[in-house]
Amino acid sequence: MPASVDVTSVRLPLAADAVVVGGGTIGAWTAWFLRRAGLSRVVLVEADTLGKGASGRAAGMVRAQGGTPVAVRLGMFSRDFYAQQYEALGIDSGFVAQGYYVPCFGAEEVAQARERIAMQRGLGLEVRWVDSGDFDASNPAMAPAQTQGASYAPGDGYVDPPRNVLAYTVALITSGVTIAERTRFAGLRMAGDRVVAVRTEAGEIATDRVVLTGGPTLGAIGAVVGCAIPSGGARHQVVVTQPHPDVAADRLPMVFDVASGIYWRPEEGGVLWGMSNPEETPGEAVQFDAAYHALMAARVAQLLPVTATLGLRRTWAATIDYTPDHLPILGPVITADGPLQGSVIAAAGGHGMMWGPGVARVAADLSLEGHSDLVDTTDLGLDRFDEHGRSRLAPDPIALPFPDLATA
Ligand SMILES: Cc1cc2nc3c(=O)[nH]c(=O)nc-3n(C[C@H](O)[C@H](O)[C@H](O)COP(=O)(O)OP(=O)(O)OC[C@H]3O[C@@H](n4cnc5c(N)ncnc54)[C@H](O)[C@@H]3O)c2cc1C
């Protein structure tokens, strides 16, 4: 028998220049950006182990074709970050620029797509309208004549989420961020309207900067400090089919059927596709819902007929984070006493693979400077939500369908 090792005894520093809570992709890349910006003592506090939340279980779709300018900017930054990661860090997140179609199935969708493309192009994104004939020619695995055309971004692609966890772990260690795993955040100590310390179950760290992340459990982290954060969690399911030559990677661009909430990409010679059920009650969910999968598999088979003949190599369900307007939350903690100086909340609203590095960069900017040149965060804080969690912003229309948080 090997001697037992007490992995729970984390030696926490007594003081830090910044403390980041949550070792998912948002917290980890935020800690790295803070360190890279010059802070010497950055501590990352994670209740479990790095990547144990949504970040280790994602599908990895990376799409700069967002439905709002904020989404496009965060997506472009993140895609470019992934594409240049190896040069900067000596390790990458497995990004592949596969190309991504968002097809239209009706005239109204076509008009919306054309407007969206104009907005995206205005922000510098390489994206174009593709008519139905060209769409069919580029998607040989799909049943022909299903769509009325699509928007297409050749630079969109996917990451390998476990490899992203590996990449940020390496980046944290080599940059000198102190990683405190198995260390649960337990609250903040304030002096007036300022943060002065972060409390954890393993002790307190004096600091005047804290960034709170937490993915699907961010609401609970907010509750610890008396801050209502309308960020929820819901079941999200992903399957990977057996390999088949018809769906080889060079025949399978990525596709998002927005109305059905289904997307796909190549994976190990088969199709990886994902789905969310907006009729479900929100909350933590890790059981695979076979009935909902069967319902959605029929839609996928209609679009990608070969999938009806393919068995499944892998299936999983995990809790995905989401916000009522599908937009990120980036702003200070707000309690009954008002905004808390020195604090930043960072949530990707279920888009942590496609926006993660961007959201993290903005969170680090806010923590250091109070503003960011990447996106204007004036409207992205908690003060955009009313007491029922309803946002005053128009939702991003290019998003998965999720249960309604406001009425949940
Ligand atoms: C099945 C699935 C598929 C997905 N596919 C995609 C996709 O294709 N593209 C995309 O863009 N996004 C996708 N997402 C969403 C994406 O994974 C998330 O938006 C992203 O991972 C959120 O990152 P995070 O760091 O905010 O949260 P998480 O990765 O959940 O990390 C939060 C961390 O906080 C820790 N924590 C919680 N409470 C405490 C506490 N009290 N103290 C200390 N630490 C605490 C948790 O242990 C966890 O490690 C998917 C999600 C799921 C579940």
Ligand as a Chemical Component Dictionary entry (heavy atoms), coordinates in Angstrom:
data_LIG
# 
_chem_comp.id                   LIG 
_chem_comp.type                 NON-POLYMER 
_chem_comp.pdbx_formal_charge   0 
_chem_comp.three_letter_code    LIG 
# 
loop_
_chem_comp_atom.comp_id 
_chem_comp_atom.atom_id 
_chem_comp_atom.alt_atom_id 
_chem_comp_atom.type_symbol 
_chem_comp_atom.charge 
_chem_comp_atom.model_Cartn_x 
_chem_comp_atom.model_Cartn_y 
_chem_comp_atom.model_Cartn_z 
_chem_comp_atom.pdbx_ordinal 
LIG C1  C1  C 0 -21.954 19.633 -21.530 1  
LIG C2  C2  C 0 -21.481 21.057 -21.770 2  
LIG C3  C3  C 0 -21.140 21.468 -23.052 3  
LIG C4  C4  C 0 -20.713 22.775 -23.271 4  
LIG N1  N1  N 0 -20.309 23.133 -24.527 5  
LIG C5  C5  C 0 -19.853 24.391 -24.763 6  
LIG C6  C6  C 0 -19.385 24.764 -26.048 7  
LIG O1  O1  O 0 -19.384 23.964 -26.978 8  
LIG N2  N2  N 0 -18.965 26.041 -26.232 9  
LIG C7  C7  C 0 -18.972 26.954 -25.216 10 
LIG O2  O2  O 0 -18.587 28.090 -25.442 11 
LIG N3  N3  N 0 -19.378 26.615 -23.981 12 
LIG C8  C8  C 0 -19.818 25.365 -23.725 13 
LIG N4  N4  N 0 -20.231 25.015 -22.473 14 
LIG C9  C9  C 0 -20.236 26.043 -21.427 15 
LIG C10 C10 C 0 -18.840 26.216 -20.832 16 
LIG O3  O3  O 0 -18.323 24.961 -20.488 17 
LIG C11 C11 C 0 -18.948 27.122 -19.607 18 
LIG O4  O4  O 0 -19.525 28.363 -19.982 19 
LIG C12 C12 C 0 -17.600 27.367 -18.956 20 
LIG O5  O5  O 0 -16.914 26.168 -18.738 21 
LIG C13 C13 C 0 -17.792 28.119 -17.658 22 
LIG O6  O6  O 0 -16.535 28.292 -17.078 23 
LIG P1  P1  P 0 -16.422 28.786 -15.580 24 
LIG O7  O7  O 0 -14.981 28.868 -15.284 25 
LIG O8  O8  O 0 -17.270 30.008 -15.417 26 
LIG O9  O9  O 0 -17.164 27.655 -14.740 27 
LIG P2  P2  P 0 -16.685 26.194 -14.301 28 
LIG O10 O10 O 0 -15.859 25.539 -15.319 29 
LIG O11 O11 O 0 -17.908 25.482 -13.853 30 
LIG O12 O12 O 0 -15.740 26.486 -13.084 31 
LIG C14 C14 C 0 -16.231 26.987 -11.855 32 
LIG C15 C15 C 0 -15.354 26.429 -10.767 33 
LIG O13 O13 O 0 -15.722 27.037 -9.536  34 
LIG C16 C16 C 0 -15.532 26.085 -8.523  35 
LIG N5  N5  N 0 -16.293 26.483 -7.333  36 
LIG C17 C17 C 0 -17.623 26.436 -7.131  37 
LIG N6  N6  N 0 -17.919 26.869 -5.901  38 
LIG C18 C18 C 0 -16.753 27.214 -5.318  39 
LIG C19 C19 C 0 -16.397 27.724 -4.018  40 
LIG N7  N7  N 0 -17.306 27.984 -3.073  41 
LIG N8  N8  N 0 -15.085 27.933 -3.764  42 
LIG C20 C20 C 0 -14.138 27.700 -4.696  43 
LIG N9  N9  N 0 -14.414 27.212 -5.924  44 
LIG C21 C21 C 0 -15.711 26.968 -6.226  45 
LIG C22 C22 C 0 -16.059 24.806 -9.155  46 
LIG O14 O14 O 0 -15.549 23.654 -8.487  47 
LIG C23 C23 C 0 -15.545 24.928 -10.575 48 
LIG O15 O15 O 0 -14.305 24.280 -10.789 49 
LIG C24 C24 C 0 -20.642 23.705 -22.200 50 
LIG C25 C25 C 0 -20.980 23.288 -20.922 51 
LIG C26 C26 C 0 -21.405 21.980 -20.687 52 
LIG C27 C27 C 0 -21.738 21.543 -19.294 53 
# 
loop_
_chem_comp_bond.comp_id 
_chem_comp_bond.atom_id_1 
_chem_comp_bond.atom_id_2 
_chem_comp_bond.value_order 
_chem_comp_bond.pdbx_ordinal 
LIG C1  C2  SING 1  
LIG C2  C3  SING 2  
LIG C2  C26 DOUB 3  
LIG C3  C4  DOUB 4  
LIG C4  N1  SING 5  
LIG C4  C24 SING 6  
LIG N1  C5  DOUB 7  
LIG C5  C6  SING 8  
LIG C5  C8  SING 9  
LIG C6  O1  DOUB 10 
LIG C6  N2  SING 11 
LIG N2  C7  SING 12 
LIG C7  O2  DOUB 13 
LIG C7  N3  SING 14 
LIG N3  C8  DOUB 15 
LIG C8  N4  SING 16 
LIG N4  C9  SING 17 
LIG N4  C24 SING 18 
LIG C9  C10 SING 19 
LIG C10 O3  SING 20 
LIG C10 C11 SING 21 
LIG C11 O4  SING 22 
LIG C11 C12 SING 23 
LIG C12 O5  SING 24 
LIG C12 C13 SING 25 
LIG C13 O6  SING 26 
LIG O6  P1  SING 27 
LIG P1  O7  DOUB 28 
LIG P1  O8  SING 29 
LIG P1  O9  SING 30 
LIG O9  P2  SING 31 
LIG P2  O10 DOUB 32 
LIG P2  O11 SING 33 
LIG P2  O12 SING 34 
LIG O12 C14 SING 35 
LIG C14 C15 SING 36 
LIG C15 O13 SING 37 
LIG C15 C23 SING 38 
LIG O13 C16 SING 39 
LIG C16 N5  SING 40 
LIG C16 C22 SING 41 
LIG N5  C17 SING 42 
LIG N5  C21 SING 43 
LIG C17 N6  DOUB 44 
LIG N6  C18 SING 45 
LIG C18 C19 SING 46 
LIG C18 C21 DOUB 47 
LIG C19 N7  SING 48 
LIG C19 N8  DOUB 49 
LIG N8  C20 SING 50 
LIG C20 N9  DOUB 51 
LIG N9  C21 SING 52 
LIG C22 O14 SING 53 
LIG C22 C23 SING 54 
LIG C23 O15 SING 55 
LIG C24 C25 DOUB 56 
LIG C25 C26 SING 57 
LIG C26 C27 SING 58 
# 
